[in-house]
Amino acid sequence: IWPDMAIEHVTKGWMPVMLDPKHVVIQSPGHCKAKPVPHRACAHAFLLPVRYATPRRSTAPRAPIRPTGAGSSPHGWIAGAAAVAISGVGPCSRRATPAFTDAQKGGLRRHTHQMNSGTKVCMASAASARELQSSAVVLFITPKEGASSFGGTSPEPSPAWREVAEHLCARLPGFDARLSASVLVVEELDMASTSTADVVLMLGVSNASAATELKRLTSGATAVLSYNCCAEVAALERVGGFRQTADPVTGAVQSLAIALTPWSDIAHGKRLTEQASTLFGRNSSEDMLYALFFVIHAFVLELDLVRYTVNPTWEKGPQRNVEEFAEMCRCCGSEIQAAISDPETKQTIDLLNACDLRDQVGSYRVIVSYETPQLEDFSLCILQKNNVFGCDAAILKNPRVPLLRHWRDAALDMKAAQQIFIGHLDIPEAHPEASQRTAWSWKIVCGANPAYDAFPAQHQIFYPSEKSKTALWYDPVFKVETLDGRQVWTKRHYRCMPRNVDPDLAGEGGTSAGAWTLTTLDNGVMSREHWTVVDADDDLSWAVFHYSGAAAVVGQSYLGALLCSADGRWPASAVDEDGLARIEAAFRKCGIAMWELYGHGPPASGRSFMWTAAHEEWQKQSPPPLERIGDQTVQAWRKSEKERLANRLPQSSDH
C-alpha cells in the first residue's frame, strides 16, 4: 500500500499504512502494532477497500464497488480497489491482478514515481480519478433559517446561511462551467437519498441529532467540510484520506502516517482541511469559494483557476521542486542573493513561503506589508521575465457585465466614459457641472474583493495621458495596516486603454465606451484587468465599477466591484428607495450580493469602515500622497520608486 493511497478501513482484518518503501504500520482490529515488513513482501498486489475519488457522472444509480473477498465498510463509505506493484529496480510491473473487475480497473491509472532510493513505484492515486472526471458537484447543507457570520462590514450584514449557500451555488459555474451546486436544508434530511455530490459543505448546522443522517447522506462524497457547525457535525469532516476522529488509536496511526509521509493523500487532505478552516474563518464568499476550489482541484477535478502555484509543495514532488529551484538560481542568482541578504526582504520571502500564494488575501497582505526594491527585482526576474514556475492565468470571462448605456440623458460615448472615470478630479477634462473639483477622482465606499478592495482610505485618481487621446492613467492610493502593526500609504500606477466588448454587452449603437483594460507592474508582477463602468448617477454622487483581472505569471485570476463616491461616504441620494435599488441592481449585474461587500454598514446607519474617525486623526499627521505620477510608463515609475526606496527619499512627482 503506497502512501498516496488513502486507506480507511479493512473490515474484520488489518489496517496497513505504508510509511516508507520498506515498512508499513499494521493495525489489528483490537490493538495497534508496529510490524516491519520486508520490501519483497510487497512485491505483488494488495487488494483492500480504500477511499479515493471515484470517476463518475453517469445518470444511472451508482452501486458501491466491492473488491473480491472484502466485507462492507462499517463507515458506510463507498469501497474502491487499489493495487500497487513494487519492484526494486527497472520498469514497473504491468501485471494485472485477477481480483479486479473491469469497472475497478477503469477507475485506476498506474504511473511511476521516482523516489530518492531509485525505486520506481506503480500506484493508483486520487489524481488519476481526478483526470478522468469531466465535472464536479458541490452540495451545501444549511438550516432553513438562521443568520450567518458573513457580511459583518457590509450594507446587509448577517444574511441567512441558506441565502449564502444559494448565492454561492449561482456563482460557482461562473468560475468554471464544469462546476455545479445545490442546497439542501438540514430539516429535510430524512427525505433525501444518499448524495452523489463530490464535495459537501455544511454551514451553520447546530442540530447535533442530525449527525447520523448527515453521515449517511455524505457517505459517497470525496470531501466533507463544515463551518460554524456543532461538534457532532464538525466531526464528520474528511478530505481525501484524512478524517476528523475522536478515536485515539486511529488518530495516532493517522498522525504517524502524516508525519512520515507528508506527500501522501492523507497528509494532503489534512493540509487542505486546515487551509479550508482558515479561509472559512474570514467570513468571505471569495475565500469560501477558493477553499472549495482547492479541495476540488486536489481530489475531484483539475481546475485551471488554482492549478498553478509558485510555492514548493509536497504535491509537486521533490524532483520538480529541485528543478524549479535550480532554474531560479540559473536565471536570477544575483537577484536571489540580494533578496536573501536584505533582512526585510528575506522575512517577506519566508512569510510568502509559509502561505499558499493562491490565497490572494493572505499573500497580498504580506506583499504590501513589506515592499522593498530587492523584493521587486527578485519577483521581476523569477516570475515576470523568466516565469520559472510555468504559471499562467486568464482573465475570467464571467460574469458578463453589460456596459452603462445612457448617462445624463444621452448615449454613453468615449468622452462621457472618460468623464465618469475622471470623476471629481480638478482637471479641465472633468465634467464641467458634475465634478466637485477635488484632489482625487473617487473615494471607495465599499468593494467586493477581500484581497484588493478591503484596504481602508482608498483614493482613485484617473487622468488623461498627454501622449494619447484615448488613454488614461490611474493612480490608486490606499492605506495598508501592515502585519507588524504599522500604518503606511501605498501607491500604484496603471495604464488604462479602451477595449472592445461583445455586441450583447455593448452600449447604444454598438459602442464599447466605458470598457477599459488596465495594466500595472505590482512588485515585479504584471497585472492586466478588464474594467467596466456599470452605472453612475448623473450628478456623479456615486458610480459602480466592475473589474476582472489576472496576474498570469503567478497563476492568479480575480474579480471585484466597487461603489465610489466623492467623499467615501454612502451617497445621500441612495440611502433608500430608488437610489438604493439602483445600486443593488448594479451589483447584481456583477453577480455580487450586497452582503459580499466590505467597507460600509447599512446605508441608513452611515457607518463607514473605510473612513473612520481614527483614520481621520492619523491622516492629519500622515496626509496621502495624492500627487499624480504623470505620463510615464509603469516600468519607469517603478524604477524611480525603487531608487527612492533605496535612498529613502521623499516621493517625487511630475505634477
C-alpha positions in Angstrom: 0.0 0.0 0.0 1.7 3.2 -1.2 1.5 6.5 0.8 -0.7 8.2 -1.9 -3.4 5.6 -1.3 -5.9 6.8 1.4 -6.6 3.7 3.4 -9.6 3.9 5.6 -10.5 0.5 6.9 -10.2 -3.2 6.2 -13.3 -4.9 7.6 -12.5 -7.6 10.1 -8.9 -7.5 9.3 -5.7 -5.5 9.5 -5.2 -1.8 8.5 -1.9 -1.3 6.8 -0.4 2.2 6.1 2.8 2.5 4.2 5.5 4.5 6.0 8.3 4.2 3.5 9.3 1.8 0.7 10.3 -0.9 3.2 7.9 -0.7 6.2 4.2 -0.5 7.0 2.3 0.0 10.2 -0.2 -2.8 10.6 -3.2 -2.1 12.9 -5.3 -5.0 14.0 -8.9 -4.6 15.0 -8.1 -4.9 18.7 -4.8 -3.1 19.0 -2.1 -1.2 17.2 1.1 -2.9 16.5 4.1 -1.7 14.5 5.5 -4.5 12.5 8.3 -4.1 9.9 7.5 -5.9 6.7 10.3 -6.7 4.2 10.2 -4.8 1.0 9.9 -8.0 -1.0 6.8 -9.0 0.9 5.1 -6.1 -1.0 6.3 -7.5 -4.4 2.8 -8.0 -5.9 -0.6 -6.5 -5.3 -2.8 -5.8 -2.3 -6.5 -5.7 -2.7 -8.1 -3.6 0.0 -11.1 -1.3 0.5 -9.9 2.3 0.2 -11.3 5.8 -0.2 -10.4 7.6 -3.4 -12.0 10.0 -5.9 -14.3 7.7 -8.0 -14.8 8.9 -11.6 -18.4 9.3 -12.2 -21.1 11.5 -13.7 -23.3 8.7 -15.0 -27.0 9.3 -14.7 -27.5 5.7 -13.6 -27.6 4.9 -9.9 -24.1 4.2 -8.5 -23.6 0.9 -6.7 -20.6 0.5 -4.3 -17.6 -1.1 -5.9 -16.6 -4.1 -3.7 -13.2 -5.8 -4.1 -13.4 -9.6 -4.2 -13.5 -11.0 -0.7 -13.9 -7.7 1.1 -16.7 -7.0 3.5 -18.8 -3.9 3.7 -17.3 -0.8 5.3 -18.7 -0.1 8.8 -18.4 3.6 8.0 -20.8 3.2 5.1 -18.3 4.7 2.7 -18.1 3.6 -1.0 -15.4 1.0 -1.3 -12.9 1.2 -4.1 -10.0 -1.0 -5.1 -6.3 -0.3 -5.2 -3.4 -2.4 -6.5 0.2 -1.5 -6.1 3.0 -3.3 -7.7 6.5 -2.6 -6.4 9.8 -3.7 -7.9 13.3 -3.0 -6.7 14.7 -1.5 -9.9 13.7 -1.2 -13.5 10.3 -0.6 -15.1 7.1 -1.0 -13.1 5.3 -4.4 -13.2 2.3 -4.2 -15.5 0.7 -7.4 -14.4 -3.0 -7.1 -13.7 -4.4 -8.9 -10.7 -7.4 -11.2 -11.4 -9.1 -9.8 -8.4 -10.0 -6.6 -10.2 -13.2 -6.3 -12.2 -13.3 -4.2 -15.4 -15.2 -1.5 -13.5 -12.5 -1.3 -10.9 -9.7 -1.1 -13.5 -11.5 1.8 -15.1 -11.0 3.9 -12.0 -7.3 3.3 -11.7 -4.3 4.6 -13.6 -0.8 3.2 -12.9 2.0 5.6 -13.1 5.6 5.8 -11.9 7.0 7.9 -9.1 10.8 8.2 -8.7 11.8 8.1 -5.0 15.2 9.1 -3.7 16.3 5.5 -3.5 15.8 5.0 -7.2 12.8 2.7 -6.7 10.0 3.1 -9.2 6.6 2.6 -7.9 3.3 1.9 -9.8 0.4 3.5 -7.9 -3.2 4.3 -8.4 -4.0 7.7 -6.8 -6.7 10.3 -6.4 -5.0 12.2 -9.2 -5.8 9.5 -11.7 -9.5 9.6 -10.9 -9.4 13.4 -11.0 -8.1 13.4 -14.5 -11.0 11.1 -15.6 -13.8 13.3 -14.3 -15.5 15.8 -16.5 -17.4 17.7 -13.9 -17.7 18.3 -10.1 -20.8 18.7 -7.9 -20.9 20.6 -4.6 -23.7 20.2 -2.1 -24.3 22.9 0.6 -26.3 21.8 3.7 -27.7 24.6 5.8 -30.5 25.2 8.3 -33.8 26.5 6.9 -33.4 29.6 9.0 -30.6 31.2 11.0 -28.3 34.2 10.5 -24.7 33.6 9.2 -21.5 35.3 10.3 -21.0 36.8 6.8 -21.2 40.5 5.8 -20.1 42.0 9.1 -18.8 45.2 7.4 -21.4 45.2 4.5 -24.6 47.1 3.8 -26.6 43.9 4.5 -24.9 42.1 7.4 -25.7 38.6 8.7 -27.5 37.0 5.7 -29.2 33.7 6.3 -26.9 30.6 5.8 -29.4 29.4 3.2 -29.1 32.7 1.3 -25.3 32.5 1.4 -25.3 28.9 0.0 -27.8 29.7 -2.7 -25.7 32.7 -3.9 -22.5 30.6 -3.9 -24.4 28.0 -6.0 -25.2 30.7 -8.5 -21.5 31.9 -8.6 -19.7 28.6 -8.9 -20.3 27.9 -12.6 -19.1 31.4 -13.5 -15.6 30.3 -12.4 -15.7 27.0 -14.3 -18.7 25.7 -16.4 -18.0 22.2 -15.2 -18.9 23.1 -11.6 -22.5 22.9 -10.3 -24.0 23.0 -6.9 -27.3 22.7 -4.9 -28.6 23.4 -1.5 -30.3 21.1 1.0 -31.8 22.3 4.2 -31.0 20.1 7.2 -34.7 19.9 8.2 -35.3 17.8 5.1 -32.5 15.3 5.5 -34.9 12.4 6.2 -36.4 12.9 2.7 -33.1 13.0 0.9 -31.3 10.0 -0.6 -27.5 9.5 -0.4 -25.9 12.4 -2.2 -23.9 12.0 -5.4 -22.0 15.3 -4.7 -18.2 15.2 -4.8 -17.8 17.8 -2.1 -20.3 18.6 0.7 -20.1 21.8 2.8 -22.2 22.1 5.9 -22.9 25.6 7.0 -24.3 26.7 10.4 -25.7 23.3 11.2 -26.2 23.3 15.0 -28.5 20.3 15.4 -26.4 17.5 16.8 -29.1 14.9 16.3 -28.7 15.4 12.5 -25.2 14.0 12.6 -26.3 10.4 11.9 -28.4 11.4 8.9 -25.6 13.6 7.6 -23.1 10.8 7.8 -25.4 8.6 5.7 -26.2 11.4 3.2 -22.5 12.3 2.7 -21.1 8.8 2.6 -20.3 8.9 -1.1 -18.5 12.3 -1.1 -14.8 12.7 -1.7 -14.7 15.5 0.8 -16.9 16.7 3.6 -16.3 20.2 5.1 -18.1 22.3 7.7 -18.2 25.8 9.1 -19.9 27.1 12.2 -21.4 23.7 13.0 -21.8 21.9 16.2 -19.1 19.5 17.3 -21.0 16.4 16.3 -21.4 17.6 12.8 -17.9 19.0 12.5 -16.6 15.5 13.4 -17.8 14.3 10.0 -15.2 16.3 8.2 -12.9 14.4 5.9 -10.8 15.3 2.8 -9.1 12.6 0.7 -7.6 10.1 3.1 -7.8 12.4 6.2 -10.7 12.5 8.5 -11.5 14.0 11.9 -11.6 11.3 14.5 -12.1 11.1 18.2 -10.6 7.5 18.4 -7.1 7.8 20.0 -5.7 4.7 18.2 -7.0 5.7 14.8 -5.8 9.3 15.4 -2.4 8.2 16.5 -1.9 6.0 13.4 -3.2 8.8 11.1 -0.9 11.3 12.7 2.1 9.0 12.4 1.3 8.4 8.7 1.0 12.1 8.1 4.3 12.8 9.9 6.3 10.2 8.0 4.6 10.5 4.6 3.9 14.2 4.1 3.5 13.7 0.3 0.6 11.2 0.8 -3.1 11.9 0.1 -3.9 11.6 3.8 -1.3 14.4 4.6 -2.6 16.5 1.6 -6.1 16.1 3.0 -5.1 17.3 6.4 -3.4 20.4 4.9 -6.5 21.2 2.8 -8.7 20.7 5.9 -6.6 23.2 7.8 -6.5 25.6 4.9 -10.2 25.5 4.5 -10.7 26.3 8.2 -8.5 29.4 7.8 -10.3 30.6 4.7 -13.8 29.9 6.1 -12.9 31.9 9.2 -12.6 35.1 7.2 -16.3 35.0 6.6 -15.8 35.9 2.9 -17.6 34.3 0.0 -14.5 34.7 -2.1 -12.4 32.8 0.4 -15.0 30.1 0.9 -15.2 29.5 -2.9 -11.4 29.2 -3.1 -11.3 26.8 -0.3 -13.7 24.6 -2.3 -11.7 25.1 -5.4 -8.5 23.8 -3.7 -10.3 20.7 -2.5 -12.0 20.0 -5.8 -8.7 20.5 -7.7 -6.8 18.2 -5.4 -9.2 15.3 -5.3 -12.0 15.7 -7.9 -11.4 17.8 -11.0 -8.4 19.7 -12.2 -9.2 23.4 -12.2 -7.1 25.9 -14.1 -8.2 28.6 -11.6 -6.0 27.1 -8.8 -3.8 24.9 -10.9 -0.6 26.9 -10.6 1.5 27.7 -7.5 5.0 29.2 -7.1 5.3 27.6 -3.7 7.4 24.4 -3.1 4.9 21.7 -2.2 4.7 18.1 -1.5 2.2 17.8 -4.2 4.7 18.9 -6.8 7.2 16.3 -5.6 10.9 16.7 -4.7 12.1 16.4 -8.3 10.0 19.3 -9.6 10.8 21.5 -6.5 14.5 20.9 -7.0 14.2 21.6 -10.8 12.4 24.9 -10.1 14.9 26.0 -7.5 17.8 25.2 -9.9 16.2 27.2 -12.6 15.7 30.1 -10.2 19.4 30.1 -9.4 20.4 29.8 -13.0 18.3 32.7 -14.2 18.4 35.0 -11.2 21.3 34.2 -9.0 22.3 37.8 -8.3 18.7 38.9 -7.5 18.3 35.9 -5.1 21.5 36.8 -3.3 20.4 40.4 -3.0 17.0 39.4 -1.7 18.2 37.0 1.0 20.9 39.4 2.1 18.4 42.0 2.9 16.7 41.1 6.3 13.3 42.7 5.5 13.1 41.0 2.0 14.2 37.7 3.4 11.5 38.0 6.0 8.9 38.7 3.3 10.0 35.7 1.2 9.8 33.5 4.3 6.3 34.7 5.0 5.2 34.1 1.4 6.6 30.6 1.5 4.6 30.0 4.7 1.3 30.7 3.0 -0.3 29.4 -0.2 0.2 32.1 -2.8 -3.0 31.0 -4.4 -4.6 32.5 -1.2 -4.7 36.0 -2.7 -5.9 37.7 0.6 -3.0 36.3 2.7 -0.3 36.6 0.1 -1.1 40.2 -1.0 -1.3 41.3 2.7 2.3 40.1 3.1 3.4 41.8 -0.2 2.0 45.2 0.7 3.3 45.0 4.3 7.0 44.6 3.2 7.7 46.3 -0.1 11.4 46.6 -0.9 13.4 47.1 -4.1 15.1 43.8 -3.6 11.7 42.0 -3.5 10.6 43.7 -6.7 13.9 42.7 -8.5 13.5 39.2 -7.1 9.9 38.8 -8.4 10.6 40.6 -11.7 13.4 38.2 -12.6 12.0 34.9 -11.4 8.3 35.5 -12.2 7.8 38.1 -14.9 10.9 37.8 -17.0 11.6 34.0 -16.8 8.3 32.5 -15.5 10.3 29.9 -13.7 7.2 28.1 -12.4 5.5 27.9 -15.7 2.3 29.6 -14.4 -0.5 31.0 -16.5 -3.8 32.6 -15.7 -6.5 34.2 -17.9 -8.9 37.0 -17.1 -12.2 35.4 -16.1 -15.0 35.9 -18.7 -17.8 35.6 -16.2 -19.8 37.3 -15.1 -20.6 39.0 -18.4 -21.3 42.6 -17.2 -23.1 44.9 -19.6 -21.9 48.5 -20.0 -23.8 51.6 -18.9 -25.7 52.7 -22.0 -27.0 56.1 -21.1 -25.7 58.9 -18.8 -27.1 62.4 -18.4 -29.9 61.8 -20.9 -27.5 60.8 -23.7 -26.0 57.6 -25.1 -22.7 57.0 -23.4 -19.7 57.9 -25.6 -16.0 57.9 -25.1 -15.9 61.4 -23.7 -18.6 60.7 -21.2 -16.9 57.4 -20.2 -13.7 59.3 -19.6 -15.5 61.9 -17.5 -17.0 59.2 -15.3 -13.6 57.7 -14.6 -12.1 61.2 -14.0 -14.9 61.9 -11.6 -14.2 64.7 -9.3 -10.6 65.4 -10.0 -9.8 69.0 -10.5 -8.6 69.0 -14.1 -10.0 70.6 -17.3 -11.2 67.2 -18.7 -13.5 66.6 -15.8 -17.3 67.1 -16.3 -17.9 70.9 -16.1 -21.1 70.6 -13.9 -20.9 67.2 -12.0 -17.3 67.3 -10.9 -16.6 68.6 -7.4 -13.0 69.6 -8.3 -11.0 67.7 -5.6 -7.5 66.2 -5.5 -8.9 62.8 -6.3 -11.4 61.3 -8.8 -13.2 59.0 -6.3 -13.0 57.5 -2.9 -14.1 54.0 -2.4 -17.2 53.4 -0.3 -17.1 49.6 -0.4 -15.8 46.8 -2.6 -16.3 43.1 -3.1 -12.8 41.5 -3.2 -11.3 40.8 0.2 -7.8 40.9 -1.2 -7.9 44.2 -3.0 -11.0 46.1 -2.1 -10.9 45.9 1.7 -8.0 48.3 2.3 -9.1 51.5 4.1 -9.0 55.0 2.8 -8.8 54.2 -0.9 -8.4 57.1 -3.3 -8.8 56.7 -7.1 -7.1 59.2 -9.4 -7.9 58.9 -13.1 -6.4 61.5 -15.6 -5.7 61.6 -19.3 -2.4 60.7 -21.0 -0.6 63.6 -22.6 0.6 61.3 -25.4 -2.7 59.6 -26.3 -6.2 61.0 -26.9 -7.9 57.8 -25.6 -5.6 56.5 -22.9 -5.9 57.4 -19.2 -3.6 56.9 -16.2 -4.9 55.5 -12.9 -3.1 56.1 -9.6 -4.8 54.3 -6.6 -3.6 55.5 -3.2 -4.6 53.4 -0.2 -3.6 52.8 3.4 -2.1 49.5 4.5 -2.2 48.2 8.0 0.9 46.0 7.9 1.5 42.7 9.6 3.8 44.3 12.1 1.3 46.9 13.1 2.4 49.9 11.0 0.1 52.2 9.0 1.5 53.3 5.7 0.3 54.8 2.4 0.8 52.7 -0.7 0.5 53.8 -4.3 0.2 52.1 -7.7 0.3 53.3 -11.4 -1.9 51.8 -14.1 -2.2 52.5 -17.8 -5.9 52.5 -19.0 -6.7 51.7 -22.6 -10.2 51.4 -24.2 -11.2 47.8 -25.1 -13.9 46.3 -27.2 -16.7 44.1 -25.8 -19.1 41.6 -27.3 -22.1 43.1 -29.1 -24.6 41.9 -26.5 -22.7 43.8 -23.8 -22.1 47.0 -25.8 -23.8 50.3 -25.5 -26.1 52.1 -27.9 -25.0 51.8 -31.5 -22.6 49.0 -30.6 -20.1 51.3 -28.8 -17.7 49.9 -26.2 -17.4 53.2 -24.4 -16.9 52.5 -20.7 -14.9 49.4 -21.2 -11.2 49.6 -20.3 -8.1 47.4 -20.0 -5.8 48.4 -17.1 -2.2 47.2 -16.8 0.3 47.7 -14.0 3.6 46.3 -12.6 3.0 45.4 -8.9 6.1 44.4 -7.0 7.6 42.9 -10.1 4.5 41.1 -11.4 2.4 42.4 -14.3 -1.3 42.5 -13.8 -3.9 43.0 -16.5 -7.5 43.9 -15.7 -10.8 44.5 -17.6 -12.8 47.3 -16.0 -16.4 48.1 -16.8 -18.5 51.2 -16.0 -21.6 49.5 -14.7 -23.6 52.6 -13.6 -23.1 56.2 -12.4 -25.5 58.8 -11.1 -26.0 61.8 -13.3 -24.5 64.2 -10.7 -21.6 61.8 -10.1 -22.7 61.3 -6.5 -21.8 57.7 -7.0 -20.5 55.2 -9.5 -20.2 51.4 -9.7 -17.2 49.8 -11.5 -16.6 46.1 -12.1 -13.2 44.5 -12.8 -11.8 41.1 -13.7 -8.1 40.6 -13.7 -5.2 38.2 -13.8 -1.6 38.1 -12.8 -0.6 35.4 -15.3 2.9 34.6 -14.1 1.7 33.8 -10.6 -1.4 31.9 -11.8 -3.9 34.3 -10.2 -7.3 35.4 -11.6 -9.5 37.7 -9.6 -12.8 39.6 -9.6 -14.1 42.7 -7.9 -16.6 45.6 -7.9 -16.5 49.0 -6.3 -19.0 51.6 -5.1 -17.4 55.0 -5.2 -18.4 58.5 -4.1 -16.8 61.9 -3.9 -16.1 61.6 -0.1 -16.1 57.9 0.5 -19.4 58.1 2.4 -22.6 56.4 1.3 -24.3 58.7 -1.2 -27.2 60.6 0.4 -29.3 60.1 -2.7 -29.1 56.3 -2.4 -29.9 55.6 1.2 -33.2 54.1 0.4 -35.9 53.6 -2.3 -34.9 54.2 -5.9 -31.3 55.2 -5.4 -30.5 52.2 -3.2 -32.4 49.8 -5.6 -30.3 51.2 -8.5 -27.0 50.4 -6.7 -28.3 46.9 -5.7 -29.2 46.3 -9.4 -25.7 47.4 -10.5 -24.0 44.9 -8.2 -26.5 42.2 -9.3 -25.2 42.7 -12.8 -21.7 42.0 -11.4 -23.0 38.8 -9.8 -22.4 40.3 -6.3 -24.8 40.4 -3.4 -24.8 43.4 -1.0 -23.6 41.2 1.9 -20.4 40.4 0.0 -19.2 44.0 0.1 -16.6 45.4 2.5 -16.3 48.9 3.9 -19.8 50.3 4.9 -22.6 49.1 7.1 -26.3 49.5 6.3 -26.8 52.8 4.4 -29.1 54.4 6.9 -26.5 53.9 9.7 -23.9 56.0 7.9 -21.2 53.8 9.4 -18.0 53.5 7.3 -15.3 51.0 8.0 -13.1 52.6 5.3 -13.2 56.2 6.6 -13.2 56.1 10.4 -12.6 58.8 13.0 -9.4 57.1 14.0 -8.2 57.2 10.4 -9.0 60.9 10.1 -6.8 61.6 13.1 -4.0 59.6 11.7 -4.3 61.3 8.3 -3.8 64.7 9.8 -0.2 63.6 10.6 0.2 61.5 7.5 -1.5 63.0 4.5 -2.0 60.8 1.5 0.5 61.1 -1.4 -2.1 62.3 -4.0 0.4 63.9 -6.4 -0.2 62.4 -9.9 2.6 60.2 -11.1 2.2 61.6 -14.6 2.7 60.5 -18.2 5.5 57.9 -17.7 5.4 54.2 -18.2 4.6 51.8 -15.3 8.2 50.4 -15.6 9.8 53.9 -15.5 7.8 54.8 -12.4 8.6 51.6 -10.6 12.3 52.2 -11.4 12.1 55.6 -9.8 10.2 54.2 -6.9 12.9 51.6 -6.3 15.6 54.3 -6.3 13.6 56.4 -3.9 13.0 53.5 -1.5 16.7 52.5 -1.7 17.7 56.0 -0.8 14.7 56.7 1.5 13.9 59.9 -0.5 10.5 61.7 -0.3 8.0 61.0 -3.0 8.5 62.8 -6.3 6.0 63.8 -8.9 5.8 65.3 -12.4 2.9 67.4 -11.2 
